[in-house]
């Protein structure tokens, strides 16, 4: 990227210098110092123009796309159904099918949901 910017700056400086040089040479060819001023002015103008045009421009990144997360489905069978009996008896060893409660770690009996 540096080479491209440098080449652009140099090219613009040479074009501007050549344009100013040809104008001053055709007006007064006898005065040699005007040619040098034209070249120096062209190089300066080209350098300024080239550096102004080669500045990086901010381009906003495209908006991020985040798909919506899949819904979380927690399936629990309806109480007192055969699936509920199977679920609770597998999940809790202390499940009592007659009452629907199990003994929790806190020491209290809790209804299986």
GIFEN-V73712 format. One record per pair of residues at least 4 apart in sequence whose C-alpha atoms are under 7 Angstrom apart, sorted by the first residue. I is the first residue (numbers start at 0). J is the second residue. D is the distance in Angstrom with one decimal. If there is no record, write none. Layout:
[[I	J	D] [I	J	D]]
This chain:
[[0	4	6.3] [1	5	6.0] [2	6	5.9] [3	7	6.1] [4	8	6.2] [4	53	6.1] [5	9	6.1] [6	10	6.0] [7	11	6.1] [7	49	6.4] [8	12	6.1] [8	45	6.5] [8	46	5.7] [8	49	4.2] [8	50	6.4] [9	13	6.2] [10	14	6.2] [11	15	6.1] [11	45	4.8] [11	49	6.1] [12	16	5.9] [12	41	5.9] [12	42	4.5] [12	43	6.9] [12	44	6.5] [12	45	3.3] [12	46	5.5] [13	17	5.9] [13	41	7.0] [13	42	6.4] [13	45	6.9] [14	18	6.2] [15	19	6.3] [15	41	4.7] [15	42	6.8] [15	44	6.7] [15	45	5.7] [16	20	5.9] [16	37	6.4] [16	38	4.8] [16	40	6.7] [16	41	3.4] [16	42	5.4] [17	21	6.1] [18	22	6.5] [19	23	6.3] [19	37	5.2] [19	38	6.9] [19	41	6.1] [20	24	6.0] [20	34	5.7] [20	37	4.9] [20	38	5.8] [21	25	6.1] [22	26	6.4] [23	27	6.2] [23	33	6.4] [23	34	6.3] [23	37	6.8] [24	28	4.8] [24	34	6.4] [31	35	7.0] [32	36	6.3] [33	37	6.0] [34	38	6.2] [35	39	6.0] [36	40	5.8] [37	41	5.9] [38	42	6.1] [39	43	6.1] [40	44	6.0] [41	45	5.9] [42	46	6.0] [43	47	6.2] [44	48	6.0] [45	49	5.7] [46	50	6.0] [47	51	6.1] [48	52	6.1] [49	53	6.0] [50	54	6.4] [76	82	6.0] [76	83	5.0] [77	83	6.1] [78	83	5.6] [78	112	6.8] [79	83	6.0] [79	84	6.7] [80	84	6.4] [81	85	6.4] [82	86	6.1] [83	87	6.1] [84	88	6.0] [84	96	6.8] [85	89	6.1] [86	90	6.1] [87	91	5.8] [87	94	6.5] [87	111	6.3] [88	92	6.3] [88	94	5.7] [91	101	6.7] [93	101	5.1] [93	102	5.6] [94	99	6.8] [94	100	5.8] [94	101	4.2] [95	99	5.6] [95	100	5.6] [95	101	6.0] [99	110	5.8] [99	111	6.0] [100	108	5.9] [100	109	5.2] [100	110	4.2] [100	111	5.7] [101	108	5.4] [101	109	5.5] [101	110	6.4] [101	111	6.7] [102	106	6.2] [102	107	5.9] [102	108	4.6] [102	109	6.4] [103	107	5.6] [103	108	6.0] [103	109	6.5]]
